[in-house]
């Protein structure tokens, strides 16, 4: 599986969009990009995934570059409730997730 | 659906004691997983199961055992607790369908284990 690189932390303004980057330069053609978040002391929660098209759901938007070497998770209106660790993962689909690697992730600091 | 449930929520063990962490899911998921998470670190896969009667080792299986007698339950056994096993343990499951959603893992609330 492709390795991902994320900043350890980043500052975000409350009420503004938070853009969380992820680099996956070794991604292969059949690997999807998945995002999870983990609020303190809770289990990780699935947010969104995509292959090459941009995706949006009620929680966030996922923008994948045309070459698929990087992506950005967008939280449209960051609030203090979005304080969590965000994990970017690339996986070949339909292989059961048993080799999913959750790294250190990104912790956005939402400031009023 | 209750999703993925774990018991107990918190436990203190003495070195050398044993215990079983329980995990149950009611979503009819084939795949189930056990992870551990040390403070400030990411999750590490301990064991996983692709269905009843089938289990396999993950990244950090030493000191643990699992069984999968039913689709719903996936208990994790610690035989001789050691301080290095102090951690938060998460159980997860993922759907059986042959789509990208299979990679969507649903996590339980975790069990906090302290070994003294």
Interface residues (C-beta under 8 A of the other chain):
Chain A: X32 X34 X36 X41 X42 X43 X44 X45 X46 X49 X51 X87 X91 X93 X94 X95 X96 X97 X98 X99 X100 X101 X102 X103 X104 X105
Chain B: X4 X30 X31 X33 X35 X40 X41 X42 X43 X45 X48 X50 X56 X58 X88 X90 X92 X94 X98 X99 X100 X102 X103 X104 X105 X106 X107 X108 X109 X110
